[in-house]
């Protein structure tokens, strides 16, 4: 019939074998897929060894790299590299948990991951961070600038070249150092302070993990003050941090970070909390920071308030 003829024709159309052009196009597509797959495997095999490391190995590599930069004490640029790397290592929003903990223990305790055999390197890194915090200069820097003659640009007092509210610090200890060096080390001080705060945040966040590994947070807090005093020519880290709080008006960011550092340390150390509670200068500095924060820095306001609430508890 006519219907059966149409159906036969339709069936023949659907069952028609593919043309030579279709076969060739399919073969080319398959060859392309196979070729792309082999290239991907080749690229993966050529990947940097770092990408194949375990989290523990990544932490060891980071410590090794940072220590290698500190072997060039006259390279001022490498000092910034060290602090930038430590900032990344201890930032919980940008790194792995294991890396953050490893970086924090290097900064706070001078300890490398267990079994790495890199405690000596970790102590060198910790000493560098604490020396920047305590002194804002490193041993040998004055010899490096001995006989330095400041250029006209270095002596320029143009108000546009300087902050309207320069940070108020004891300048007597900076005599004989060029202005550009002093400003550079002030920037590194801020970075070192941020590394300290982030390290304390990591420890506070993973305190249960650290306690299960045998770490005592109270002893960790004591250790950081003792070590800072040793590398800072008997200077007290407590006084350095409290000084930043008291000068919060001239350096808001440092005041905020110092408040947070003192709060996190006080949470781990009952002795420090009691010291803050009995220190009238501390009360005045925290109160001043809170008032400054109310005016122009909400984070400083919140952190100074939390610091005082922590001390009062």
Phi, psi and omega in degrees: 000175180294320182295318180294327178293319178294320180294322179295318179297317180296317178298323179293324180296316181289328182268008183294134180293149182294155180281168179297324179296320180294320179296317180295320179296319179295319179297319179296321179295318179296317179299321180294318179297316179297319181295316178297320180296318180293324178294322179296319179294322180294318179296319180297322180289336180266005183298153179301139182305333180301325184290344181261000184280154173283164178305322179295318179293326177298319179296318179296318179298319179297314179298319180296317180295314181298316180296324181296327178291327181285353177281359177240076188297338181272355178273094182297327182294327181290337176296320177294321177302317180301311184288327176294320179294316179295325177298317178294316183299326186259006180270111184295343180273353186230006183214176179281156178302313182297322179291319179297316179295316179299315179296322181293320179292328175296314183290316187272329186238348184068034183240136175266167178307143182303136178083358182278337182067028184240028180296325179297317178296321180296321180294323177296318179295314179300317180299321178298311182299313183290327178294319176298319179294319186280317190247340186058025171198163182245154178304136179094348182293322180294324177295326181294329183256013179296129182081008181291132178252110183300141177282170178300323180294324181291334181267358185299127180255017179304125184298334180289341182268354184233154178295148182295322176244085180296149181295132181271103177229164180292107185275350182297328181280354181255005180299140179089356179255139181296151184299319183297325179291316179300315180294321180295316180290332173295322176294318179294327176300315179298318179294319179296323178294321177294320177298318178299313181297314180297323178295318178294324177295319179298315180297319179293324182289322184247036183298325179294318178298317182291322178296321179293339178269003176098007179274135176256115186294326178296317178293326178297319179296317178297319183298320182294324178289318179296314181295320179298322179293324181291319182274345184256028178054048177070010174290151184261123178300327177303314181293324179297312181294317181294327177297322177295322178295316180293332179260025184302330182297328183265346177211085187300316184296318179293322178297318178298312181295322180293321176299316181294319180298315180296321180295314181294323177291321179294326178295331181265342186233104176302327179296318178292321179299318179293322179297317178295322182294326183267351183272110181295325178296324178295316179300316181295318181294318180294319178297318179296318179298321179296318180293320177297318179298321178301328184279318191213008183205097186295325179295320177296319178300311182295317184289321178293324177295315179295324177298313181293322177296323177296318180293323183288335184294000000 
